[in-house]
Amino acid sequence: MGHTRLGDLPRTRKWQEVVGLIAIGAGADQIANAVIRAAEKSLMQAANDKGLVESFWCLTQLTAAAREPNFAIALRSRGIDVPDNPSLPAITAAVSDAIDRSMRNNDGRTDLGEIAQSAVSETINQIVTERTSSLFGSTSEDVQRAFRELGTVARFGDLGRRFFAQFMGKVLASFVSRESANHVGEGQRFATLASKASFDDALRTHSRQASVIVERFAGDWLSKKTWQNGSGGISRDEAAGFTHVAFTKIVKELKEGAK
């Protein structure tokens, strides 16, 4: 109860166009464009999805907590329950738990929210590991320093871009995979699983390219809110406002991308 599923592809004319494009071998950009146009109404509802907002809000709290003297205490004060001297895996797990707690008894839980939860975990692991060289070998101080650096205008822009790229890539894949799986085999669009994997990579690349539009916006937004709020930090309502605008920008970019 309370968990909204994406379900099967609707059999509307626009969705039939998606199916047809997959069958005839259209490129990832064209298919992404068609998916966005077919699912635009439901996708725009995702801009206010509770799981998406909470996931992005957690990113803002990680970078803010990293500026404080005691990283672990600062995280716990924000509802991210980590041990003393937290490792990156411990922080990632704590963020996931915090998102789960925000939707107790599945209140507001959706497939899109779960995709956002997965996307934020992958984004944190990837971007921090790049800055510390190791997922398991870095110290708590290394991890804190990495998150502190991600709180700057330029680097928070990169963090926001990567998160939305992961999220949108997974959303597109969730729609497309329900039909593309029917086109694998000899004589089909995807002769082998390897060719299907190559297409999936192209779809993710297309999402990453579209998400670049968020990068400048995210950095400028954080700078403005930090200046306005001071030590008050970013509220969930402010995070919700950001996700709505960012999502609108990406959807527009994806719609334009295949022209």
C-alpha positions as CSV (number, residue, x, y, z in Angstrom):
1,M,0.0,0.0,0.0
2,G,1.2,3.5,-0.8
3,H,3.7,2.3,-3.3
4,T,3.1,3.6,-6.8
5,R,4.4,1.3,-9.5
6,L,5.3,2.4,-13.0
7,G,3.5,-0.6,-14.4
8,D,3.5,-1.7,-18.1
9,L,3.8,0.6,-21.0
10,P,0.5,2.2,-21.8
11,R,-0.9,1.3,-25.3
12,T,-1.5,4.8,-26.4
13,R,-0.4,6.1,-29.8
14,K,2.6,7.8,-28.4
15,W,3.7,4.7,-26.6
16,Q,3.2,2.7,-29.8
17,E,5.6,5.1,-31.4
18,V,8.2,4.2,-28.8
19,V,7.7,0.5,-29.4
20,G,8.0,1.1,-33.2
21,L,11.2,3.1,-32.8
22,I,12.8,0.3,-30.8
23,A,11.7,-2.3,-33.3
24,I,13.1,-0.5,-36.4
25,G,16.5,0.3,-34.8
26,A,16.2,4.0,-33.9
27,G,19.0,5.6,-31.9
28,A,19.0,6.1,-28.2
29,D,18.4,9.9,-28.6
30,Q,15.3,9.4,-30.7
31,I,13.9,6.8,-28.4
32,A,14.6,8.9,-25.3
33,N,12.8,11.8,-27.0
34,A,9.8,9.6,-27.7
35,V,9.7,8.3,-24.2
36,I,9.8,11.8,-22.7
37,R,6.9,12.9,-25.0
38,A,4.8,9.9,-24.2
39,A,5.4,10.0,-20.4
40,E,5.8,13.7,-19.9
41,K,2.8,14.2,-17.8
42,S,3.7,11.4,-15.3
43,L,7.4,12.3,-15.4
44,M,6.7,15.9,-14.4
45,Q,4.9,14.6,-11.4
46,A,8.2,13.0,-10.5
47,A,9.7,16.5,-10.1
48,N,7.8,16.7,-6.7
49,D,8.3,13.0,-5.8
50,K,9.0,12.7,-2.1
51,G,11.9,10.2,-2.6
52,L,13.5,12.4,-5.2
53,V,13.3,15.5,-3.0
54,E,14.6,13.7,0.0
55,S,17.5,12.2,-2.0
56,F,18.6,15.6,-3.3
57,W,18.1,17.2,0.1
58,C,20.5,14.6,1.6
59,L,23.2,15.7,-0.9
60,T,22.9,19.3,0.3
61,Q,23.2,18.1,3.9
62,L,26.3,16.0,3.2
63,T,28.2,19.0,1.8
64,A,27.0,21.3,4.6
65,A,27.9,18.9,7.4
66,A,31.4,18.4,5.9
67,R,32.1,22.1,6.7
68,E,31.5,21.6,10.4
69,P,34.3,20.5,12.8
70,N,32.7,17.2,13.8
71,F,31.5,15.5,10.7
72,A,29.7,12.6,12.4
73,I,27.8,14.8,14.8
74,A,26.8,17.2,12.1
75,L,25.5,14.4,10.0
76,R,23.5,12.9,12.9
77,S,22.0,16.3,13.6
78,R,20.6,16.2,10.1
79,G,19.1,12.8,10.5
80,I,21.9,10.9,8.8
81,D,22.8,8.4,11.5
82,V,26.4,7.5,11.0
83,P,29.0,6.1,13.5
84,D,31.9,8.2,14.7
85,N,34.6,8.6,12.0
86,P,32.2,7.3,9.3
87,S,33.5,5.6,6.2
88,L,32.0,6.3,2.7
89,P,30.0,3.0,2.8
90,A,28.7,3.9,6.2
91,I,27.6,7.3,5.0
92,T,26.0,5.8,1.8
93,A,24.0,3.3,3.9
94,A,23.0,6.0,6.4
95,V,21.7,8.2,3.6
96,S,19.6,5.3,2.2
97,D,18.2,4.7,5.7
98,A,17.4,8.4,6.1
99,I,15.4,8.3,2.9
100,D,13.6,5.2,4.0
101,R,12.6,6.8,7.3
102,S,11.2,9.8,5.5
103,M,8.6,7.5,3.9
104,R,7.6,5.4,6.9
105,N,4.9,2.8,6.2
106,N,5.5,3.4,2.5
107,D,3.9,6.8,2.8
108,G,4.8,8.6,-0.5
109,R,6.9,5.7,-1.7
110,T,7.0,5.3,-5.5
111,D,9.2,3.5,-8.0
112,L,10.6,6.9,-9.1
113,G,11.5,7.6,-5.4
114,E,13.3,4.3,-5.2
115,I,15.2,5.1,-8.5
116,A,16.3,8.4,-6.9
117,Q,17.4,6.6,-3.8
118,S,19.5,4.2,-5.8
119,A,20.8,7.1,-7.9
120,V,22.0,9.1,-4.9
121,S,23.9,6.1,-3.5
122,E,25.7,5.5,-6.8
123,T,26.4,9.2,-7.2
124,I,27.9,9.5,-3.7
125,N,30.1,6.4,-4.2
126,Q,31.3,7.4,-7.6
127,I,32.2,11.1,-7.0
128,V,33.7,10.7,-3.6
129,T,35.7,7.6,-4.6
130,E,37.2,9.7,-7.4
131,R,38.4,12.2,-4.9
132,T,39.7,9.8,-2.3
133,S,41.1,7.1,-4.7
134,S,39.4,4.3,-2.8
135,L,36.0,3.2,-1.6
136,F,37.2,1.3,1.4
137,G,40.8,2.5,2.0
138,S,40.0,6.2,2.6
139,T,39.8,7.6,6.1
140,S,36.9,9.5,7.5
141,E,38.9,12.7,7.1
142,D,39.4,12.0,3.5
143,V,35.7,11.5,3.0
144,Q,34.8,14.7,4.9
145,R,37.3,16.7,2.8
146,A,35.8,15.3,-0.4
147,F,32.3,16.3,0.7
148,R,33.5,19.7,1.8
149,E,35.1,20.3,-1.6
150,L,31.8,19.3,-3.3
151,G,30.1,22.1,-1.4
152,T,31.7,24.8,-3.6
153,V,29.8,26.4,-6.5
154,A,31.6,24.6,-9.3
155,R,31.8,21.2,-7.6
156,F,28.2,21.1,-6.3
157,G,27.2,21.8,-9.9
158,D,29.0,18.6,-10.9
159,L,27.4,16.7,-8.0
160,G,24.0,17.9,-9.0
161,R,24.5,17.1,-12.6
162,R,25.7,13.6,-11.9
163,F,22.8,12.8,-9.6
164,F,20.2,13.9,-12.1
165,A,22.0,12.1,-14.9
166,Q,21.9,8.9,-12.8
167,F,18.3,9.4,-12.0
168,M,17.1,10.3,-15.4
169,G,19.1,7.5,-17.0
170,K,17.5,5.0,-14.7
171,V,14.0,6.4,-15.3
172,L,14.4,6.2,-19.1
173,A,15.8,2.7,-18.8
174,S,12.9,1.6,-16.6
175,F,10.5,2.5,-19.3
176,V,12.5,1.3,-22.3
177,S,13.6,-2.0,-20.8
178,R,10.0,-3.2,-20.5
179,E,9.7,-3.2,-24.3
180,S,13.3,-3.6,-25.4
181,A,13.5,-7.0,-23.7
182,N,11.0,-8.2,-26.3
183,H,13.4,-7.4,-29.1
184,V,16.4,-9.6,-28.2
185,G,17.4,-12.6,-30.3
186,E,18.2,-13.6,-33.8
187,G,16.5,-11.4,-36.3
188,Q,15.5,-8.9,-33.7
189,R,16.6,-5.3,-33.0
190,F,19.2,-6.6,-30.5
191,A,20.8,-9.8,-31.9
192,T,22.7,-10.4,-28.7
193,L,22.6,-9.3,-25.1
194,A,25.9,-7.4,-25.8
195,S,24.1,-5.3,-28.4
196,K,21.3,-4.6,-25.9
197,A,23.9,-3.5,-23.3
198,S,25.5,-1.2,-25.9
199,F,22.1,0.5,-26.5
200,D,21.6,0.8,-22.7
201,D,25.0,2.5,-22.5
202,A,24.0,4.9,-25.2
203,L,20.8,5.8,-23.4
204,R,22.8,6.6,-20.2
205,T,25.2,8.7,-22.2
206,H,22.3,10.6,-23.7
207,S,21.0,11.3,-20.1
208,R,24.4,12.5,-19.0
209,Q,24.6,14.9,-21.9
210,A,21.1,16.3,-21.2
211,S,21.9,16.7,-17.5
212,V,24.7,19.2,-18.2
213,I,22.1,21.9,-18.2
214,V,21.7,21.4,-14.5
215,E,25.4,21.9,-13.6
216,R,25.5,25.7,-13.7
217,F,22.1,26.0,-12.2
218,A,22.9,23.7,-9.2
219,G,26.1,25.6,-8.3
220,D,24.5,29.0,-8.6
221,W,21.5,27.8,-6.6
222,L,23.6,26.5,-3.7
223,S,25.6,29.7,-3.6
224,K,22.5,31.8,-3.4
225,K,20.8,29.7,-0.8
226,T,23.9,29.6,1.4
227,W,24.2,33.3,1.2
228,Q,20.5,33.8,2.0
229,N,20.2,31.2,4.8
230,G,23.6,31.4,6.4
231,S,23.9,28.6,9.0
232,G,20.2,27.8,8.6
233,G,21.1,25.4,5.7
234,I,18.9,24.2,2.9
235,S,15.3,23.3,3.8
236,R,13.3,20.4,2.2
237,D,11.0,22.9,0.6
238,E,13.9,24.7,-1.0
239,A,15.3,21.3,-2.2
240,A,11.8,20.5,-3.6
241,G,11.8,23.8,-5.5
242,F,15.2,23.0,-7.0
243,T,14.3,19.5,-8.1
244,H,11.2,20.8,-9.8
245,V,13.1,23.4,-11.9
246,A,16.0,21.0,-12.6
247,F,13.7,18.2,-13.7
248,T,11.8,20.6,-16.0
249,K,15.1,21.7,-17.6
250,I,16.3,18.1,-18.2
251,V,12.9,17.0,-19.7
252,K,13.0,20.0,-22.0
253,E,16.6,19.2,-23.0
254,L,15.8,15.6,-23.7
255,K,12.8,16.6,-25.8
256,E,15.0,18.9,-27.9
257,G,18.0,16.5,-28.0
258,A,16.8,14.3,-30.9
259,K,16.1,17.2,-33.3
